[in-house]
Amino acid sequence: MCADRHRVLCNPFHIKQKDESNTSTELTDEPDFRSRDLRIKTTLRELLIYAVFLINLCILTFGQVSTDMYFHTKVMSRLFLESFISGGDITFRSLRTVDDIWKYLEGPLLENLYWNDRFPKKSLDENESFIYFENVLLGVPRIRQVKVTNTSCSVHGSFAFEMECYDAYLTLKEDTASFGPMNSTAWIYSPPSSVVDIHWGWVSTYSGGGFYLDLEKAKEKNADKIRTLRSNRWLTRGSRAVFIDFSVYNSNINLFCVVRLVAELPATGGVLTSWQFYSVKLLRYVSSVDYVLALCEVVFCLFIIAFGFQECVELYQKRCSYFIEFWNCLELILIVMSVVAISFNVYRTSEVHTLLESLQENPQKYPDFHFLAFWQTQYNNMIAVNVFICWVKVFKYINFNKTMNTLTSTLSHCAKDVIGFAVMFFIIFFAYAQLAYLLFGSQVENFSTFKNCVFTQFRIILGDINFNEIEHSNRILGPIYFTTFVFFVFFILLNMFLAIINDTYSEVKLDQSIQNAEFEVTDFIKKACGKALVKLNFRKKLQGRTTDCNHEAGEGITLNTVQIGTTNQVETEEHFTAFGTESNTDITREEREEEQIMGWDLERQKERVLNSTHLDKGEEFMSLYVPRQEYQQLAEHVSLLQKRIDALTFMNNRILVRLNSFEGINKLATEDNWDTDVEDCS
C-alpha cells in the first residue's frame, strides 16, 4: 500500500496517463506539437553535424594557404618583371620589339636566375643556384617559341608582290617544319606533351608544342647558347609567342614557385607581355601541422561518403523528382566537386614524388612543374567554390526562423519576376555593349573587345568610368551613348529591379506576420529550459509540502483552489509554474497595441453600421465597403485572436489534466495516516 502511495507521491503525474487517455478528444493539438518538436530536434541535430563538417572543411582549406604565398609571389615577380636592361629603362613589362626580347634574355634573365657569383665568401657547385639565397632553382629553365606558316593568310591582289603573309596564331596554322641548323630541339618541332597543355594569352590560345631550348646550370654556357640562337635568327616573322619556364623551391616555407614569362608577337607587330607566378604547396605532409590537416582530410572523406550514401538513397526513392528541389542539386554539386578534389589530391601527391625522383636522377633536365601548378590552382579554385557552396547551404538549416527565412522566401517568390526582368535588362544591356564595341573598340582599351565592353558597362553602373576617353573617341555619339545608358539602365531598369525585390519583401513580411513559422526553435529552446526549471522548482515545493503535511493533512489542491478574481497575479504565476505550464505573459507590447488598435477599429465599424441605418441601399452598400489595406489589417487581427484562443484552449486543457492528477494524489494521501506515510516515503 505504501509502495503505491510512494509511487504516486514521487511521480505526481502517474495518474496523468489515465486522464490523458480519457481526454484525448480534448487535446487534439498535442500530437502536432510533438511532431513539431521532433522535427525541430531532427533539424538541430542535422545542423550540429553539418557545423562539424563545415568547421573541418574550413580548417582543411585555410590550412593549405598562407600569407607566405603572396609574399613569395611578390618577391619573385618583382625580381623578374622589374629588373632593368643594362643601358636602358626597359623591363620585361615594357618590352616593345624583338631586339628587346634578346636583350632581356641575355641580361636580366640570366642575372636573376644564377646567383652563384653573388654569394659572399662562398662558392657554390655549378649545379646549384639559389635565387635570393633562399630559393633553389629546380632543374634547368626552358625557352620555347611557337610559329605560324608563311601561307597562313591571303594577300590582296593590289599587294601581290608581298609573297609572305603571317596570320595570327591558330593551332591549324602552326608551323611545324624544321629550320635553321636543325641540330637540336631549338630548330626541330616538338609536339605538346598532352592535349591540355595550352596557354591562354592576350591575343590567342597557344599549344604546348613548338621549338624549345633547355638551358644549363652554368651561366656562361647559357649566354653562349642564347647568342647562338640570336645569330641564327631563331625568332622570325612567323614567331608568335616566346615562353620562359622555370621553377624554384623554398624549403623555409615549403613552397614551390612555378614561373612562366610570355612575350607575344601579334600579327600587328610589337610585343605584348604577360606572366604567371604560381606559389603552391605541392609537398603536403612535412610538418606536424600538415599531419593534423591529413587527419582533417580523412574526416572530410568520411563525411563525403556518408553524404553521398544518403543522397543516393534519396535519389533512388524520389527518382526524377529529386532534382526539383534546389538544395538537392546543391548537395549533388558539392559531393561531385568533393570527389573530384579528393581524386586530384591523390594524383597530385603521387605525381610530385615521381617528378622529384626523376629530377634527382637527372638534375640537368627541365622539370615540368607548370602542369602540376596549373591544376593545383584549379584545385584551389574548386575548393574555394566548395567552401562557398557549403556556407550557402547553411540557409537550409536555419530557415526554420522567420527572420532567417526572409531572404530565401523573398528570392523564391520573386524568381519569376526577376527572370522576366533579366530578359528585358540584358536585351538592352547587350544592345548597348555592341554599340559601344563598334563605336569605341578601335580606340579605347576598356571597349577593345566585346567582353571588355560588358564589364565596362557594369563598372559604369557602379560609377567607375572614364568619360573623357569616350568623349575623345567620338565627340557626338560618345556623350549620347553615356547619357542614354545611364538614364535607361541606371535610373529606370535598376530601380525597377529594386522595386520588384522591395514589393516581394513586403509581401513576404506580411505573410510571415499572418502565418506561423514552420519551426520555432527559439520557442522550443525556451520551452525546454522552462521545463527543466519547473521540474527543479516543483521538487522543492513538493518537499516543502511534505514537511508541513502534519498541519495540512488531507488538504490538497482542487479545482476550487484556483478561482478567477480571488487570486492575484503572483499566486496565478505560482500555480502555472507548479503545474508545469506557462502563463500567457509572453505578449509583447506591440501585440497589445495591435489588439488595442483592433478594438478601436471594431468600435469604428460598429458606429459606422449604426449610423448608416438612415442611408438608402446604394449609400448603405458604399458605407459597408472595406478598403484592401483595412481588410488586411482585420485579417491579421483575426489571425492573432485565433492564435491566442488556440493557445489558451490548449493551456486550459493541460491545467485541467494536471489539477485532476493532484486531486487523485490528495485522495490517496488521506486514506491512511499522513505522518506515517511521509516517514516511510522519506
Protein Blocks (a to p, Z undefined) as FASTA:
>chain_A
ZZmmmmmmmmmmlmmmmmmmmmmmmmmmlmmmmmmmmmmmmmmmmmmmmmmmmmmmmmmm
mmmgcfklmmmmmmmmmmmmmcccehiabdfklgcbfklmmmmmmmmmmmmmpmklmpgh
iacdfkbccehhlaccehjaddddddddfklbccdfklmmpmbccddddfklpcfbdehj
llafklpccddfbfklccddfkbccdfbdcdddddfblklmmmmmmmmmmnomacfklcb
dcdddddddfklopacdddddddddfkgpjddddddddddfblblblmlmmmmmmmmmmm
mmmmmmmmmmmmmmmmnmmmmmmpmklmmmmmmmmmmmmmmmmmmmmmmmmmmmmmmmmm
mmmbccdfklmmmmmmmmmmmmmmmmmmmmmmmmmmmmmpmklmmmmmmmmmmmmmmmmm
mmmmmmmmmmmmmmmmmmmmmmpmklmpmklmmmmmmmmmnopacfklmmmmommlmmmm
mmmmmmmmmmmmmmmmmmmmmmmmmmmmmmmmmpccfbdfklmmmmmmmmmmmmmmmmmm
mmmmmmmmmmmgoiacdfklpcghiacfklmmmmmmmnopacdfkbcfklmmmmmmmmmm
mmmmmmmmmmmmmpcfklmmmmmpccfklmmmmmmmmmmmmmmmmmmmmmmmmmmmmmmm
mmmmmmmmmmmcfklmmmmmZZ
